[in-house]
Amino acid sequence: MMLYYIIVGLMALVSMAVSKKLKSKFATYSKLTLRNGMSGAEVAQRMLEDHGIRDVKVVSTPGQLTDHYNPLTKTVNLSESVYGQRNAAAAAVAAHECGHAVQHAVAYPWLQMRSKMVPAVQVASGLSQWVIMGGLVLSATTALGSGLLLAGIVLYGIVTAFTFITLPVEYDASNRALAWLKRKQIVGQEEYAGAEDALKWAARTYVVAAIGALATLAYFVLRYLGSRD
């Protein structure tokens, strides 16, 4: 189990470092005021309109970095630090979340796949660790433990696959956002550079999560193979 704790500890440190860097970037670019004076909410509304999307609402949601697009309610939810702010960071986040709305509107395949996996992932994420731990404990005394461990690995494999499917969804949303911000001249050159840098660091949080999930899955697979020897 020592290797498991090393993997978890290492990935936690990397995740915290990336998260800290992300918050630092957003703090920096939050000071870079947009010359056109548009708020995050106005940027989002403009991007939706430019893509012919009229059935999605832009709403404010409490918290910081809690921004998300909800395909079920068709709402672009912008945090308080984005909704009413008029800076490069707010523009980047608002456009990124609208990028997900555009993906939904054009039936982007990776988003559709990700959405279909959500119910299974909700179940798998809640059960996998418990099933795996039960399998590890029982594998030392009974053959049932090996089967239980394998079941837990399958469940965790679903969660891991989900983290990797999320990557193209997030990167594509950022690419759509940046392309639109530049094409419509919503941001100037300096503001664009800030928006691009902020979104790159945001995407890296998903990369770290995916790598961590894969490393953990690999560890449990090795434990399963070892239990069969």
Secondary structure, DSSP 4 states (H G I P E B T S, - for coil): -HHHHHHHHHHHHHHHHHHHHHHHHHHHHTTSB-TT---HHHHHHHHHHHTT--S-EEEEESSSS--EEETTTTEEEEEHHHHS--BHHHHHHHHHHHHHHHHHHTT-HHHHHHHHHHHHHHHHHHHHHHHHHHHHHHHTT-HHHHHHHHHHHHHHHHHHHHHHHHHHHHHHHHHHHHHHHHHTT-S-HHHHHHHHHHHHHHHHHHHHHHHHHHHHHHHHHHHHHHHT-
